[in-house]
Amino acid sequence: MSGVTLENLVKKYGSVQAVKGVSLEIEDGSFVVLLGPSGCGKTTTLRCIAGLEVPDSGDIKIGEVRVNDMQPKDRDIAMVFQNYALYPHMTVYNNIAFPLKMRKVPNNEVKLRVQKVAELLNIAELLPRKPGQLSGGQQQRVALARAIVRQPKVFLMDEPLSNLDARLRLYTRAELKRLKQELKITTIFVTHDQAEAMSMADKIAVMNAGELVQYAEPYVIYSKPASTFVASFIGSPPMNLMKAAVSSVGDGLSIDTGSFKYEVPGEDVKAIKDAGVTEVTLGIRPEDLILSTKQTPDAIFDAEVYVVEPLGASTVVDLKMKDGLYKAVASGTFRVDVGSRVWVTFAPEHIHVFNTASGAAII
C-alpha cells in the first residue's frame, strides 16, 4: 500500500485552468473524498492521478515514486467509474478475472482471488451471470470486485454510486466503509454528494473553481468551515449566512444583521478586531437555532413562520426576516402554523463569523 502526494498540481484545457496548484497529502491506507460542485476540478485531479490526463505542472507521487511520466498501467492503481465499464459479453467471473489474466496470473491463483473477492462482496452466486442479467447495485459490486482483485496500491473511484437509487446508495455507502476498514487500501473517491463524503471519508478535500479550499476530517469541515463556500456547501439545509455590520460597544463589539443584533463574546472580540473589518458575514447552522412558540427571556430575535417542512424525525422551518429567509431545524414533534411568530435563540459557541470581502473564516 502507498500514500498519494500532489504538489502544486496544475492542469489546463486551452485557456481554462481546471486545476490550480493543488497540493494534497493522502496518508497510506486512508479514505479521502474529493468533494465539490460540478466543474470544480475534482474529476480532473483524479484523472491526473490515474494517468488519464497529463498535468501541465506539479508532481504526483504514489508512495515515494514520482509517477507523472508513468503509463496508467504501470502506476498500480485500480479505477472504478460511474458507468462501471463491464464487458457485456463476459460472465461476472471473467469480468472480475480480466485484469489478472491480462497480467498472466496463473489460473489457479485467478480462481482463488476471484472467489475470495466475490465472497467479500456477497456476489459469489452471480459469477456465472452476465452484466445484462444484474441490477445496478449488483453491477456496481462487480466493478468494485474487479478493482479489488488486482490488489492495487491505490483505489480511484469517480462517482461510483451516482447511478444507484437512494436506498441502494445508502446500503452501498455502508459496504464501502466496511471494505475500507477490511482492505486498508488508500482510496480517493470523487463525489458532489456531501452525505457520501461525510459518512465515508477519513478526510475531505473540498474543491471549488479548481482550488483546494479546505482539507480536514469531516467533523472539522462541518464544525469549522474555512470559508463561506465550505459553510454553504456542507450541511443540509446549508448554513444560514447573513451580511452584518460591526460596531464598537465600549471595549466590545456588536454585530447587526438588520434583523437582530448580536453582542460578540469577549474571547472572539480580538479575532474580529484583528481582521480589521467593519462588515462581516454571520453564519448559523439551521440545527443550532432553537425555536419557541412563546417569548422567552433569552430569545435573541423573533420571526414569522414562512414555510414548514415536516421530514419525520425533524421539521425544517423557514423564518421570514427583514434581510431574507433563515432556515431552522426543529424536532419532528415541533408544531407551528405558517404566519405565526416564533422566538429564536442560539448558543455563542455555534456562531461563525466570516470576512465578507474574502469569504475566509474569522471565527
HELIX and SHEET records of a PDB file:
HELIX    1   1 LYS A   42  ALA A   50  1                                   9    
HELIX    2   2 PRO A   72  ASP A   74  5                                   3    
HELIX    3   3 VAL A   92  MET A  102  1                                  11    
HELIX    4   4 ASN A  107  LEU A  120  1                                  14    
HELIX    5   5 ALA A  124  LEU A  126  5                                   3    
HELIX    6   6 PRO A  131  GLN A  133  5                                   3    
HELIX    7   7 GLY A  136  ILE A  148  1                                  13    
HELIX    8   8 ALA A  166  LEU A  183  1                                  18    
HELIX    9   9 GLN A  194  MET A  200  1                                   7    
HELIX   10  10 PRO A  218  SER A  223  1                                   6    
HELIX   11  11 THR A  228  PHE A  233  1                                   6    
HELIX   12  12 GLY A  266  ALA A  275  1                                  10    
HELIX   13  13 PRO A  286  ASP A  288  5                                   3    
HELIX   14  14 PRO A  348  HIS A  350  5                                   3    
SHEET    1   A 4 VAL A  16  ILE A  26  0                                        
SHEET    2   A 4 VAL A   4  TYR A  13 -1                                        
SHEET    3   A 4 SER A  57  ILE A  62 -1                                        
SHEET    4   A 4 VAL A  65  ARG A  66 -1                                        
SHEET    1   B 6 ILE A  77  VAL A  80  0                                        
SHEET    2   B 6 VAL A 154  ASP A 158  1                                        
SHEET    3   B 6 THR A 186  THR A 191  1                                        
SHEET    4   B 6 PHE A  31  LEU A  35  1                                        
SHEET    5   B 6 LYS A 203  ASN A 208  1                                        
SHEET    6   B 6 GLU A 211  ALA A 216 -1                                        
SHEET    1   C 5 LYS A 261  GLU A 263  0                                        
SHEET    2   C 5 GLY A 252  ASP A 256 -1                                        
SHEET    3   C 5 ASN A 240  VAL A 249 -1                                        
SHEET    4   C 5 GLU A 279  ILE A 284 -1                                        
SHEET    5   C 5 ILE A 351  ASN A 355 -1                                        
SHEET    1   D 5 ILE A 290  SER A 292  0                                        
SHEET    2   D 5 ARG A 341  THR A 345 -1                                        
SHEET    3   D 5 PHE A 301  PRO A 310 -1                                        
SHEET    4   D 5 SER A 314  MET A 321 -1                                        
SHEET    5   D 5 GLY A 324  SER A 331 -1                                        
END                                                                             
